[in-house]
Each structure stands twice: as structure tokens, then as C-alpha cells.
């Protein structure tokens, strides 16, 4: 078993056990929630880093005014300020980066035809008659954009767009606000199971951010 196949096989067996007692899409939701619960400490750390950066914002603004004509010096001075205060400039990205391997695992589980030396039994499962291993791009090629299968994906895309819009409002940099919408594009190319994962994980992020902001940023 290789380093990369181990998590895929583990997720495959876990989902297999869950689908024995739960509808497949509910099993994916349970796996997603379990994943996000495991990442809660990182989210708390990110919220604390955000609070610390907010406290430094007036000093950072002074540096911007002083070194606005010298971007390189501004970056050096800002980085030095964060280092002196023990604040991470990228701490808020930790939860997002940590989720990437989990999303990849779900993608692999529902795209690999053979896992652990046997046929992938999860590929027979469907959600509202749409195979969990089928992507929207594949649906367009077989059933068309106005098919019921396509409509299911479009609903998921709409949910992802709403989630992205809510999350983007809290991002200060205009260009960075576009990043959450990348999940909508990404979801068009991944299996339905992975698209469901993205929706549930995105909704969790929105709710978690609201809670951590209330509990940590206001205390």
C-alpha cells in the first residue's frame, strides 16, 4: 500500500461501511462533517490569527502610507512587524489548505475503478438517479444541459455560488474575493460525490466562521 493509496483505501472502506446503513449521499455528508470536525482546531487557530492581524491593522496602515512608493520595502516592513508580534500573515489559509487532501481523497474514491485490488463498489451508487461518480461535464456529453441530471448539478453550483458570495464578503483584498468562487468551476469537473462534499464543506466553513468570529474575534 503506497503513501497515496492508503488514505483513498481508508476512505473507501469507511464509506463502504457507512453506505451499508445510510443512503450514499448521507454517508458522504457524514464523512465531510467528520473531516471538518477534525479540522476545528486549525479553524480556531486561524480565527485567533485573524484577530491578531486586526489588532495590527492600524500599524500596518501607517506602514502603507509611509512606504506606498516602495512596495518591496513595504512588504519587508510589514513582514517584520508580523514576525515581531508573532502573528502569521497566512494563518487564515490553514483550514483551506488542510481541506485539499480530503477533497482529493473523495475525488479519487469516486473516479478510481479499482481500489484495494477490487472493483470500486461505490460507483454503483446514485443520488437522485445520477451516478455519484459522474461529473457535470460527462452529463453534458451524454444527456445535455437541460436534463434532470444536469439540473441537479446546477442546483449544487447555485449553492456553491451563494456560499462563495457569503465567504467572499469577509475577504479584504478584492482579488482574493474571487478565490471562493473557484469551487463552482472546480465542481463542474469532479464527480457528483465530490461536488456534494464541496457544498457541505463550504456550508460548514460559512457557519464555522460565523461562530468563531462571534466567540473569538469579539472577546
N, CA, C and O of each residue as an XYZ file, in Angstrom:
876
protein
N       0.851     -1.195      0.000
C       0.000      0.000      0.000
C       0.886      1.244      0.000
O       1.713      1.398      0.899
N       0.739      2.123     -0.968
C       1.571      3.311     -1.065
C       1.052      4.409     -0.146
O      -0.040      4.323      0.416
N       1.881      5.448     -0.014
C       1.503      6.578      0.833
C       0.219      7.228      0.334
O      -0.602      7.672      1.136
N       0.038      7.286     -0.994
C      -1.126      7.963     -1.558
C      -2.363      7.059     -1.604
O      -3.493      7.541     -1.533
N      -2.144      5.761     -1.721
C      -3.292      4.860     -1.797
C      -3.896      4.577     -0.434
O      -5.075      4.237     -0.337
N      -3.098      4.715      0.623
C      -3.594      4.410      1.968
C      -4.815      5.246      2.349
O      -5.821      4.668      2.762
N      -4.780      6.590      2.231
C      -5.973      7.363      2.596
C      -7.164      7.086      1.689
O      -8.307      7.118      2.144
N      -6.908      6.814      0.406
C      -8.001      6.511     -0.512
C      -8.675      5.202     -0.122
O      -9.902      5.116     -0.095
N      -7.881      4.195      0.177
C      -8.442      2.913      0.575
C      -9.156      3.029      1.917
O     -10.202      2.414      2.122
N      -8.589      3.821      2.836
C      -9.249      4.016      4.126
C     -10.610      4.672      3.969
O     -11.593      4.240      4.572
N     -10.661      5.734      3.142
C     -11.941      6.419      2.903
C     -12.922      5.496      2.187
O     -14.122      5.520      2.460
N     -12.409      4.693      1.280
C     -13.267      3.757      0.541
C     -13.940      2.764      1.485
O     -15.146      2.537      1.400
N     -13.156      2.178      2.379
C     -13.721      1.203      3.320
C     -14.672      1.876      4.310
O     -15.693      1.302      4.686
N     -14.332      3.090      4.726
C     -15.207      3.813      5.648
C     -16.540      4.130      4.983
O     -17.600      3.917      5.572
N     -16.486      4.638      3.753
C     -17.725      4.940      3.031
C     -18.509      3.672      2.740
O     -19.740      3.684      2.756
N     -17.806      2.582      2.475
C     -18.486      1.315      2.251
C     -19.263      0.878      3.477
O     -20.388      0.390      3.372
N     -18.648      1.057      4.653
C     -19.338      0.703      5.897
C     -20.527      1.625      6.155
O     -21.576      1.177      6.619
N     -20.361      2.906      5.855
C     -21.443      3.864      6.083
C     -22.618      3.627      5.130
O     -23.779      3.729      5.526
N     -22.303      3.312      3.875
C     -23.376      3.095      2.901
C     -24.151      1.811      3.165
O     -25.220      1.587      2.598
N     -23.598      0.978      4.030
C     -24.332     -0.237      4.400
C     -25.512      0.070      5.316
O     -26.453     -0.716      5.423
N     -25.445      1.241      5.982
C     -26.508      1.600      6.925
C     -27.147      2.948      6.604
O     -28.182      3.296      7.172
N     -26.531      3.712      5.690
C     -27.034      5.040      5.353
C     -27.149      5.181      3.846
O     -26.441      4.498      3.106
N     -28.042      6.069      3.375
C     -28.039      6.389      1.945
C     -26.674      6.937      1.553
O     -26.053      7.645      2.345
N     -26.196      6.632      0.365
C     -24.838      7.027     -0.044
C     -24.549      8.517      0.136
O     -23.483      8.881      0.633
N     -25.481      9.381     -0.260
C     -25.204     10.813     -0.153
C     -25.121     11.233      1.312
O     -24.360     12.138      1.655
N     -25.902     10.580      2.180
C     -25.821     10.875      3.621
C     -24.474     10.414      4.165
O     -23.897     11.066      5.034
N     -23.975      9.292      3.655
C     -22.663      8.807      4.073
C     -21.576      9.816      3.712
O     -20.649     10.037      4.492
N     -21.687     10.420      2.547
C     -20.714     11.443      2.134
C     -20.799     12.654      3.054
O     -19.780     13.229      3.436
N     -22.019     13.033      3.405
C     -22.206     14.165      4.321
C     -21.594     13.862      5.681
O     -20.932     14.718      6.267
N     -21.810     12.651      6.189
C     -21.240     12.253      7.481
C     -19.716     12.294      7.424
O     -19.070     12.780      8.353
N     -19.136     11.781      6.327
C     -17.682     11.817      6.166
C     -17.180     13.256      6.131
O     -16.148     13.570      6.724
N     -17.903     14.124      5.440
C     -17.498     15.529      5.339
C     -17.533     16.211      6.701
O     -16.599     16.922      7.071
N     -18.608     15.992      7.437
C     -18.733     16.600      8.769
C     -17.634     16.083      9.688
O     -17.051     16.848     10.456
N     -17.352     14.784      9.610
C     -16.275     14.230     10.427
C     -14.937     14.861     10.094
O     -14.138     15.150     10.984
N     -14.698     15.072      8.812
C     -13.470     15.723      8.368
C     -13.367     17.137      8.919
O     -12.322     17.540      9.430
N     -14.453     17.882      8.813
C     -14.434     19.267      9.271
C     -14.298     19.364     10.791
O     -13.679     20.297     11.301
N     -14.873     18.407     11.510
C     -14.705     18.390     12.968
C     -13.236     18.200     13.331
O     -12.739     18.799     14.285
N     -12.549     17.362     12.563
C     -11.131     17.124     12.827
C     -10.296     18.382     12.577
O      -9.217     18.540     13.149
N     -10.801     19.278     11.715
C     -10.058     20.487     11.368
C     -10.441     21.700     12.217
O      -9.919     22.795     12.004
N     -11.340     21.513     13.165
C     -11.781     22.636     14.000
C     -10.610     23.326     14.712
O     -10.583     24.556     14.758
N      -9.632     22.576     15.276
C      -8.501     23.284     15.916
C      -7.781     24.238     14.979
O      -7.354     25.311     15.405
N      -7.635     23.868     13.704
C      -6.995     24.768     12.743
C      -7.854     26.010     12.499
O      -7.332     27.113     12.335
N      -9.164     25.822     12.478
C     -10.062     26.955     12.263
C     -10.003     27.931     13.433
O     -10.038     29.146     13.241
N      -9.913     27.394     14.633
C      -9.788     28.250     15.814
C      -8.468     29.018     15.771
O      -8.411     30.205     16.093
N      -7.416     28.321     15.369
C      -6.114     28.978     15.243
C      -6.163     30.083     14.199
O      -5.589     31.154     14.394
N      -6.856     29.821     13.082
C      -6.973     30.824     12.027
C      -7.751     32.038     12.509
O      -7.407     33.172     12.176
N      -8.807     31.803     13.296
C      -9.605     32.914     13.813
C      -8.786     33.774     14.773
O      -8.900     35.000     14.772
N      -7.976     33.133     15.578
C      -7.123     33.886     16.505
C      -6.083     34.698     15.746
O      -5.759     35.822     16.129
N      -5.562     34.119     14.665
C      -4.601     34.853     13.844
C      -5.276     36.055     13.184
O      -4.676     37.122     13.052
N      -6.529     35.868     12.771
C      -7.268     36.979     12.168
C      -7.486     38.101     13.173
O      -7.393     39.281     12.832
N      -7.779     37.723     14.417
C      -7.959     38.721     15.461
C      -6.663     39.488     15.698
O      -6.677     40.707     15.874
N      -5.546     38.771     15.702
C      -4.251     39.419     15.919
C      -3.913     40.353     14.765
O      -3.384     41.444     14.978
N      -4.221     39.923     13.536
C      -3.948     40.791     12.381
C      -4.826     42.041     12.425
O      -4.389     43.125     12.039
N      -6.063     41.887     12.896
C      -6.949     43.044     13.004
C      -6.404     44.050     14.010
O      -6.532     45.258     13.815
N      -5.796     43.554     15.082
C      -5.222     44.447     16.092
C      -4.020     45.212     15.531
O      -3.722     46.326     15.962
N      -3.335     44.594     14.563
C      -2.167     45.246     13.964
C      -2.530     46.142     12.781
O      -1.671     46.851     12.256
N      -3.780     46.116     12.363
C      -4.193     46.837     11.163
C      -3.819     48.320     11.181
O      -3.340     48.818     10.163
N      -4.013     49.053     12.288
C      -3.629     50.484     12.279
C      -2.130     50.686     12.028
O      -1.737     51.622     11.332
N      -1.304     49.818     12.589
C       0.142     49.944     12.388
C       0.529     49.573     10.954
O       1.429     50.174     10.367
N      -0.155     48.590     10.408
C       0.089     48.217      9.018
C      -0.294     49.353      8.087
O       0.392     49.608      7.097
N      -1.386     50.036      8.398
C      -1.832     51.157      7.576
C      -0.806     52.298      7.604
O      -0.578     52.955      6.589
N      -0.198     52.526      8.754
C       0.851     53.539      8.835
C       2.035     53.177      7.944
O       2.620     54.037      7.286
N       2.378     51.891      7.933
C       3.474     51.441      7.064
C       3.118     51.631      5.592
O       3.970     51.995      4.782
N       1.869     51.385      5.257
C       1.433     51.567      3.867
C       1.553     53.019      3.441
O       1.983     53.314      2.326
N       1.175     53.914      4.320
C       1.275     55.333      3.979
C       2.738     55.770      3.862
O       3.085     56.592      3.014
N       3.577     55.216      4.715
C       4.983     55.622      4.721
C       5.739     55.071      3.525
O       6.586     55.754      2.949
N       5.431     53.829      3.151
C       6.205     53.169      2.100
C       5.377     52.868      0.858
O       5.667     51.911      0.141
N       4.365     53.659      0.598
C       3.491     53.395     -0.539
C       4.223     53.505     -1.883
O       3.797     52.914     -2.875
N       5.311     54.252     -1.909
C       6.072     54.403     -3.153
C       7.148     53.320     -3.311
O       7.841     53.267     -4.326
N       7.276     52.464     -2.299
C       8.303     51.410     -2.334
C       7.659     50.084     -1.899
O       7.765     49.707     -0.732
N       7.000     49.381     -2.811
C       6.289     48.134     -2.459
C       7.180     47.084     -1.811
O       6.743     46.379     -0.901
N       8.421     46.971     -2.268
C       9.318     45.968     -1.705
C       9.645     46.292     -0.247
O       9.655     45.405      0.607
N       9.911     47.560      0.028
C      10.202     47.969      1.415
C       8.951     47.796      2.271
O       9.044     47.409      3.436
N       7.784     48.079      1.701
C       6.527     47.910      2.434
C       6.349     46.446      2.843
O       5.967     46.155      3.976
N       6.625     45.536      1.923
C       6.483     44.113      2.225
C       7.465     43.697      3.315
O       7.114     42.929      4.211
N       8.697     44.203      3.240
C       9.697     43.862      4.239
C       9.297     44.369      5.622
O       9.397     43.650      6.615
N       8.846     45.610      5.667
C       8.472     46.199      6.949
C       7.229     45.530      7.535
O       7.143     45.316      8.744
N       6.274     45.204      6.673
C       5.059     44.533      7.149
C       5.382     43.140      7.673
O       4.894     42.737      8.729
N       6.203     42.413      6.933
C       6.600     41.074      7.375
C       7.346     41.139      8.700
O       7.138     40.302      9.578
N       8.219     42.138      8.843
C       8.972     42.289     10.083
C       8.046     42.585     11.255
O       8.246     42.073     12.357
N       7.034     43.410     11.016
C       6.062     43.724     12.067
C       5.335     42.467     12.522
O       5.197     42.221     13.721
N       4.871     41.673     11.562
C       4.168     40.445     11.919
C       5.081     39.488     12.676
O       4.645     38.837     13.625
N       6.337     39.398     12.267
C       7.269     38.497     12.956
C       7.509     38.955     14.388
O       7.534     38.137     15.308
N       7.688     40.267     14.583
C       7.937     40.784     15.940
C       6.767     40.489     16.862
O       6.951     40.196     18.043
N       5.565     40.568     16.311
C       4.367     40.363     17.131
C       3.937     38.895     17.182
O       2.974     38.541     17.861
N       4.666     38.051     16.454
C       4.336     36.629     16.468
C       3.027     36.307     15.787
O       2.314     35.394     16.203
N       2.704     37.047     14.743
C       1.438     36.868     14.023
C       1.720     36.323     12.628
O       2.614     36.801     11.930
N       0.958     35.332     12.238
C       1.129     34.736     10.910
C       0.342     35.523      9.875
O      -0.825     35.854     10.087
N       0.992     35.821      8.752
C       0.315     36.534      7.667
C      -0.585     35.594      6.864
O      -1.512     36.045      6.192
N      -0.316     34.307      6.934
C      -1.068     33.337      6.128
C      -1.833     32.335      6.982
O      -2.311     31.324      6.467
N      -1.955     32.601      8.282
C      -2.623     31.654      9.175
C      -4.061     31.365      8.780
O      -4.570     30.275      9.040
N      -4.720     32.332      8.156
C      -6.108     32.130      7.762
C      -6.277     31.119      6.645
O      -7.385     30.645      6.395
N      -5.171     30.783      5.961
C      -5.250     29.827      4.857
C      -5.137     28.384      5.318
O      -5.385     27.467      4.535
N      -4.764     28.163      6.586
C      -4.529     26.799      7.060
C      -5.734     25.874      6.880
O      -5.569     24.775      6.350
N      -6.949     26.279      7.303
C      -8.086     25.368      7.123
C      -8.334     25.018      5.660
O      -8.644     23.871      5.338
N      -8.198     26.004      4.774
C      -8.428     25.759      3.358
C      -7.390     24.790      2.793
O      -7.724     23.878      2.036
N      -6.125     24.999      3.171
C      -5.069     24.126      2.677
C      -5.221     22.715      3.230
O      -4.942     21.738      2.535
N      -5.663     22.610      4.480
C      -5.814     21.289      5.094
C      -6.958     20.499      4.474
O      -6.947     19.268      4.498
N      -7.944     21.197      3.920
C      -9.079     20.517      3.303
C      -8.719     19.902      1.950
O      -9.355     18.942      1.516
N      -7.710     20.449      1.289
C      -7.370     19.997     -0.060
C      -7.117     18.492     -0.144
O      -7.632     17.848     -1.058
N      -6.330     17.897      0.788
C      -6.120     16.447      0.698
C      -7.410     15.646      0.837
O      -7.579     14.619      0.179
N      -8.318     16.112      1.691
C      -9.573     15.391      1.875
C     -10.427     15.447      0.614
O     -11.043     14.453      0.230
N     -10.461     16.609     -0.027
C     -11.207     16.734     -1.280
C     -10.609     15.831     -2.351
O     -11.335     15.228     -3.142
N      -9.275     15.743     -2.370
C      -8.608     14.866     -3.339
C      -8.963     13.406     -3.098
O      -9.175     12.646     -4.042
N      -9.027     13.018     -1.821
C      -9.366     11.631     -1.482
C     -10.765     11.288     -1.973
O     -10.969     10.236     -2.578
N     -11.730     12.168     -1.717
C     -13.094     11.917     -2.178
C     -13.128     11.834     -3.703
O     -13.823     10.993     -4.275
N     -12.375     12.711     -4.348
C     -12.297     12.680     -5.815
C     -11.789     11.327     -6.300
O     -12.366     10.726     -7.207
N     -10.709     10.853     -5.693
C     -10.115      9.585     -6.116
C     -11.039      8.402     -5.832
O     -11.136      7.476     -6.636
N     -11.710      8.438     -4.691
C     -12.599      7.324     -4.334
C     -13.693      7.148     -5.377
O     -14.125      6.025     -5.638
N     -14.146      8.254     -5.979
C     -15.259      8.161     -6.924
C     -14.829      8.311     -8.386
O     -15.662      8.514     -9.269
N     -13.521      8.210     -8.630
C     -13.052      8.176    -10.018
C     -12.268      6.904    -10.315
O     -12.187      6.486    -11.469
N     -11.693      6.286     -9.291
C     -10.928      5.061     -9.496
C     -11.878      3.880     -9.704
O     -12.814      3.688     -8.927
N     -11.642      3.108    -10.730
C     -12.487      1.928    -10.999
C     -12.074      0.734    -10.150
O     -12.869     -0.173     -9.907
N     -10.814      0.744     -9.699
C     -10.307     -0.336     -8.857
C      -9.655      0.276     -7.621
O      -8.804      1.157     -7.741
N     -10.049     -0.186     -6.434
C      -9.475      0.280     -5.175
C      -9.193     -0.946     -4.310
O     -10.037     -1.834     -4.183
N      -8.020     -0.987     -3.725
C      -7.617     -2.104     -2.869
C      -7.704     -3.440     -3.612
O      -8.033     -4.474     -3.031
N      -7.404     -3.387     -4.898
C      -7.369     -4.606     -5.676
C      -8.716     -5.185     -6.063
O      -8.795     -6.325     -6.521
N      -9.778     -4.408     -5.883
C     -11.107     -4.892     -6.243
C     -11.892     -3.789     -6.938
O     -11.564     -2.607     -6.836
N     -12.947     -4.210     -7.654
C     -13.782     -3.236     -8.353
C     -14.408     -2.261     -7.357
O     -14.860     -2.660     -6.284
N     -14.428     -0.996     -7.719
C     -14.971      0.042     -6.846
C     -16.484     -0.090     -6.747
O     -17.216      0.285     -7.663
N     -16.943     -0.631     -5.613
C     -18.371     -0.873     -5.418
C     -19.157      0.411     -5.207
O     -20.377      0.419     -5.373
N     -18.487      1.489     -4.847
C     -19.188      2.744     -4.588
C     -19.711      3.390     -5.871
O     -20.620      4.219     -5.831
N     -19.136      3.005     -7.000
C     -19.531      3.634     -8.263
C     -20.930      3.229     -8.716
O     -21.474      3.826     -9.645
N     -21.517      2.225     -8.073
C     -22.878      1.811     -8.460
C     -23.927      2.693     -7.782
O     -25.099      2.666     -8.157
N     -23.513      3.462     -6.799
C     -24.471      4.279     -6.047
C     -24.844      5.543     -6.821
O     -24.064      6.062     -7.620
N     -26.055      6.016     -6.558
C     -26.556      7.216     -7.229
C     -27.162      8.183     -6.218
O     -27.433      7.828     -5.071
N     -27.364      9.401     -6.674
C     -28.104     10.412     -5.912
C     -29.131     11.013     -6.851
O     -28.779     11.671     -7.830
N     -30.403     10.785     -6.552
C     -31.486     11.215     -7.435
C     -31.259     10.688     -8.856
O     -31.414     11.415     -9.837
N     -30.897      9.438     -8.939
C     -30.661      8.666    -10.169
C     -29.368      9.042    -10.896
O     -29.053      8.444    -11.925
N     -28.620     10.010    -10.389
C     -27.359     10.407    -11.026
C     -26.215      9.646    -10.362
O     -26.089      9.704     -9.138
N     -25.380      8.938    -11.114
C     -24.248      8.219    -10.525
C     -23.321      9.150     -9.752
O     -22.978     10.230    -10.233
N     -22.917      8.732     -8.556
C     -22.050      9.570     -7.740
C     -20.668      9.748     -8.359
O     -19.938     10.667     -7.988
N     -20.309      8.892     -9.284
C     -19.011      9.010     -9.933
C     -19.037      9.803    -11.223
O     -18.020      9.903    -11.910
N     -20.195     10.372    -11.564
C     -20.323     11.114    -12.826
C     -20.167     12.611    -12.591
O     -20.671     13.142    -11.601
N     -19.481     13.283    -13.488
C     -19.292     14.729    -13.397
C     -20.297     15.459    -14.282
O     -20.948     14.858    -15.138
N     -20.409     16.763    -14.059
C     -21.330     17.561    -14.879
C     -20.887     17.589    -16.334
O     -21.711     17.547    -17.247
N     -19.579     17.660    -16.539
C     -19.057     17.655    -17.905
C     -19.461     16.374    -18.621
O     -19.826     16.403    -19.796
N     -19.396     15.249    -17.911
C     -19.814     13.980    -18.507
C     -21.309     13.974    -18.793
O     -21.751     13.435    -19.808
N     -22.085     14.574    -17.897
C     -23.537     14.657    -18.099
C     -23.854     15.458    -19.352
O     -24.729     15.083    -20.133
N     -23.147     16.556    -19.540
C     -23.385     17.382    -20.726
C     -23.137     16.596    -22.008
O     -23.829     16.789    -23.008
N     -22.149     15.714    -21.970
C     -21.825     14.949    -23.158
C     -22.804     13.839    -23.468
O     -22.885     13.379    -24.606
N     -23.558     13.398    -22.452
C     -24.469     12.271    -22.663
C     -25.937     12.661    -22.622
O     -26.742     12.140    -23.393
N     -26.288     13.578    -21.724
C     -27.709     13.902    -21.541
C     -28.058     15.338    -21.900
O     -29.225     15.640    -22.149
N     -27.074     16.227    -21.932
C     -27.350     17.614    -22.283
C     -27.587     18.501    -21.083
O     -27.804     18.022    -19.969
N     -27.543     19.805    -21.322
C     -27.617     20.778    -20.235
C     -29.001     20.863    -19.607
O     -29.126     21.287    -18.458
N     -30.047     20.467    -20.338
C     -31.404     20.604    -19.811
C     -31.950     19.296    -19.243
O     -33.153     19.179    -19.011
N     -31.092     18.329    -19.021
C     -31.516     17.049    -18.478
C     -31.699     17.145    -16.960
O     -31.143     18.050    -16.338
N     -32.465     16.234    -16.351
C     -32.607     16.223    -14.895
C     -31.264     16.075    -14.179
O     -31.043     16.688    -13.135
N     -30.368     15.259    -14.744
C     -29.052     15.090    -14.123
C     -28.288     16.415    -14.105
O     -27.659     16.766    -13.107
N     -28.352     17.145    -15.220
C     -27.696     18.443    -15.280
C     -28.322     19.418    -14.285
O     -27.621     20.221    -13.670
N     -29.629     19.344    -14.132
C     -30.322     20.238    -13.198
C     -29.839     20.030    -11.768
O     -29.716     20.988    -11.004
N     -29.566     18.779    -11.409
C     -29.053     18.503    -10.062
C     -27.715     19.193     -9.857
O     -27.489     19.818     -8.821
N     -26.840     19.087    -10.823
C     -25.543     19.757    -10.718
C     -25.710     21.271    -10.656
O     -25.013     21.943     -9.896
N     -26.622     21.803    -11.446
C     -26.811     23.254    -11.459
C     -27.305     23.760    -10.104
O     -26.950     24.858     -9.675
N     -28.120     22.955     -9.439
C     -28.560     23.323     -8.087
C     -27.358     23.367     -7.144
O     -27.224     24.291     -6.342
N     -26.495     22.373     -7.245
C     -25.293     22.356     -6.407
C     -24.384     23.541     -6.721
O     -23.799     24.139     -5.817
N     -24.268     23.877     -8.004
C     -23.460     25.040     -8.384
C     -24.050     26.320     -7.785
O     -23.318     27.194     -7.320
N     -25.366     26.417     -7.801
C     -26.017     27.589     -7.220
C     -25.741     27.701     -5.728
O     -25.486     28.793     -5.219
N     -25.791     26.568     -5.026
C     -25.490     26.575     -3.592
C     -24.040     26.979     -3.349
O     -23.747     27.750     -2.435
N     -23.137     26.452     -4.173
C     -21.727     26.817     -4.030
C     -21.504     28.302     -4.304
O     -20.683     28.935     -3.641
N     -22.222     28.859     -5.267
C     -22.085     30.282     -5.583
C     -22.552     31.152     -4.423
O     -21.924     32.161     -4.104
N     -23.655     30.759     -3.794
C     -24.159     31.507     -2.634
C     -23.159     31.425     -1.486
O     -22.856     32.432     -0.845
N     -22.652     30.230     -1.231
C     -21.664     30.045     -0.162
C     -20.422     30.881     -0.446
O     -19.888     31.532      0.452
N     -19.959     30.862     -1.703
C     -18.774     31.637     -2.080
C     -19.016     33.129     -1.887
O     -18.134     33.847     -1.416
N     -20.207     33.594     -2.250
C     -20.530     35.024     -2.103
C     -20.497     35.431     -0.635
O     -19.964     36.487     -0.293
N     -21.065     34.598      0.232
C     -21.077     34.905      1.670
C     -19.654     34.942      2.213
O     -19.292     35.856      2.954
N     -18.847     33.948      1.845
C     -17.480     33.891      2.357
C     -16.604     35.000      1.778
O     -15.710     35.505      2.457
N     -16.859     35.378      0.525
C     -16.042     36.400     -0.114
C     -16.226     37.770      0.534
O     -15.324     38.606      0.477
N     -17.368     38.005      1.139
C     -17.632     39.312      1.758
C     -16.663     39.619      2.893
O     -16.419     40.783      3.208
N     -16.107     38.566      3.512
C     -15.215     38.788      4.651
C     -13.750     38.876      4.231
O     -12.869     39.040      5.075
N     -13.492     38.766      2.933
C     -12.114     38.838      2.431
C     -11.797     40.286      2.066
O     -12.494     40.868      1.235
N     -10.762     40.884      2.665
C     -10.483     42.310      2.427
C      -9.928     42.630      1.048
O     -10.251     43.674      0.481
N      -9.105     41.754      0.503
C      -8.453     42.046     -0.775
C      -9.403     41.724     -1.923
O      -9.936     40.616     -1.979
N      -9.629     42.667     -2.842
C     -10.597     42.453     -3.946
C     -10.308     41.221     -4.790
O     -11.227     40.473     -5.124
N      -9.031     40.996     -5.142
C      -8.699     39.837     -5.973
C      -8.911     38.530     -5.220
O      -9.345     37.537     -5.805
N      -8.606     38.526     -3.919
C      -8.767     37.322     -3.111
C     -10.236     36.928     -2.967
O     -10.552     35.775     -2.674
N     -11.135     37.902     -3.176
C     -12.558     37.599     -3.072
C     -13.032     36.663     -4.177
O     -14.094     36.049     -4.071
N     -12.241     36.562     -5.229
C     -12.623     35.677     -6.328
C     -12.315     34.211     -6.025
O     -12.900     33.314     -6.631
N     -11.406     33.972     -5.097
C     -10.981     32.608     -4.820
C     -12.118     31.666     -4.404
O     -12.175     30.540     -4.897
N     -13.029     32.091     -3.509
C     -14.103     31.169     -3.123
C     -14.953     30.702     -4.294
O     -15.520     29.610     -4.252
N     -15.047     31.518     -5.340
C     -15.862     31.137     -6.492
C     -15.185     30.077     -7.359
O     -15.800     29.523     -8.270
N     -13.928     29.805     -7.070
C     -13.233     28.753     -7.792
C     -13.845     27.384     -7.560
O     -13.717     26.495     -8.401
N     -14.514     27.205     -6.416
C     -15.145     25.914     -6.138
C     -16.274     25.624     -7.124
O     -16.545     24.463     -7.432
N     -16.931     26.669     -7.618
C     -18.022     26.474     -8.575
C     -17.462     25.896     -9.873
O     -18.028     24.966    -10.447
N     -16.353     26.455    -10.321
C     -15.714     25.955    -11.543
C     -15.178     24.545    -11.320
O     -15.358     23.660    -12.156
N     -14.525     24.352    -10.197
C     -13.944     23.046     -9.878
C     -15.019     21.963     -9.828
O     -14.803     20.845    -10.296
N     -16.181     22.299     -9.259
C     -17.254     21.318     -9.093
C     -17.787     20.805    -10.422
O     -18.368     19.721    -10.471
N     -17.602     21.553    -11.492
C     -18.104     21.125    -12.797
C     -17.308     19.959    -13.365
O     -17.788     19.253    -14.252
N     -16.100     19.752    -12.860
C     -15.215     18.741    -13.426
C     -15.019     17.528    -12.531
O     -14.365     16.565    -12.929
N     -15.577     17.564    -11.330
C     -15.378     16.455    -10.390
C     -16.638     15.604    -10.313
O     -17.706     16.052    -10.731
N     -16.536     14.388     -9.789
C     -17.725     13.543     -9.640
C     -18.770     14.185     -8.742
O     -18.460     15.052     -7.925
N     -20.002     13.752     -8.906
C     -21.103     14.281     -8.096
C     -20.800     14.163     -6.615
O     -21.110     15.074     -5.848
N     -20.195     13.049     -6.195
C     -19.869     12.863     -4.781
C     -18.953     13.971     -4.283
O     -19.146     14.491     -3.184
N     -17.956     14.335     -5.088
C     -17.036     15.400     -4.691
C     -17.740     16.754     -4.676
O     -17.424     17.603     -3.842
N     -18.691     16.968     -5.589
C     -19.451     18.221     -5.601
C     -20.289     18.342     -4.333
O     -20.392     19.423     -3.754
N     -20.887     17.231     -3.902
C     -21.648     17.226     -2.645
C     -20.717     17.549     -1.483
O     -21.064     18.326     -0.594
N     -19.538     16.950     -1.500
C     -18.541     17.232     -0.460
C     -18.226     18.729     -0.409
O     -18.164     19.314      0.672
N     -18.028     19.343     -1.564
C     -17.700     20.771     -1.614
C     -18.816     21.632     -1.047
O     -18.557     22.610     -0.346
N     -20.067     21.264     -1.351
C     -21.206     22.037     -0.838
C     -21.282     21.939      0.679
O     -21.416     22.956      1.361
N     -21.197     20.732      1.208
C     -21.299     20.536      2.653
C     -20.119     21.200      3.366
O     -20.300     21.857      4.391
N     -18.910     21.025      2.820
C     -17.737     21.623      3.434
C     -17.800     23.149      3.378
O     -17.414     23.827      4.330
N     -18.292     23.688      2.250
C     -18.429     25.137      2.131
C     -19.446     25.701      3.100
O     -19.227     26.756      3.696
N     -20.566     24.998      3.262
C     -21.587     25.435      4.223
C     -21.036     25.397      5.640
O     -21.315     26.279      6.452
N     -20.248     24.363      5.926
C     -19.625     24.257      7.249
C     -18.688     25.443      7.483
O     -18.688     26.038      8.561
N     -17.900     25.776      6.481
C     -16.976     26.900      6.598
C     -17.715     28.187      6.931
O     -17.279     28.959      7.785
N     -18.836     28.416      6.254
C     -19.622     29.628      6.494
C     -20.135     29.677      7.920
O     -20.011     30.698      8.597
N     -20.715     28.568      8.378
C     -21.255     28.530      9.741
C     -20.142     28.621     10.780
O     -20.272     29.322     11.783
N     -19.056     27.911     10.531
C     -17.940     27.904     11.473
C     -17.321     29.287     11.601
O     -16.970     29.723     12.697
N     -17.191     29.971     10.474
C     -16.621     31.322     10.501
C     -17.494     32.268     11.313
O     -16.988     33.105     12.060
N     -18.803     32.133     11.164
C     -19.711     32.984     11.927
C     -19.568     32.737     13.422
O     -19.577     33.675     14.219
N     -19.437     31.469     13.794
C     -19.317     31.120     15.210
C     -17.982     31.590     15.771
O     -17.939     32.201     16.838
N     -16.885     31.308     15.056
C     -15.575     31.695     15.570
C     -15.422     33.208     15.643
O     -14.775     33.731     16.550
N     -16.021     33.905     14.685
C     -15.971     35.371     14.749
C     -16.702     35.880     15.989
O     -16.238     36.807     16.653
N     -17.830     35.280     16.293
C     -18.629     35.712     17.442
C     -17.905     35.387     18.753
O     -17.877     36.202     19.674
N     -17.319     34.185     18.824
C     -16.724     33.726     20.082
C     -15.317     34.273     20.283
O     -14.957     34.673     21.390
N     -14.519     34.294     19.213
C     -13.099     34.647     19.367
C     -12.834     36.107     19.015
O     -12.158     36.802     19.773
N     -13.337     36.578     17.912
C     -12.992     37.933     17.463
C     -13.633     39.014     18.318
O     -13.153     40.147     18.347
N     -14.710     38.678     19.012
C     -15.376     39.690     19.834
C     -15.002     39.591     21.309
O     -15.559     40.311     22.138
N     -14.051     38.696     21.648
C     -13.647     38.555     23.055
C     -12.241     39.073     23.248
O     -11.719     39.042     24.362
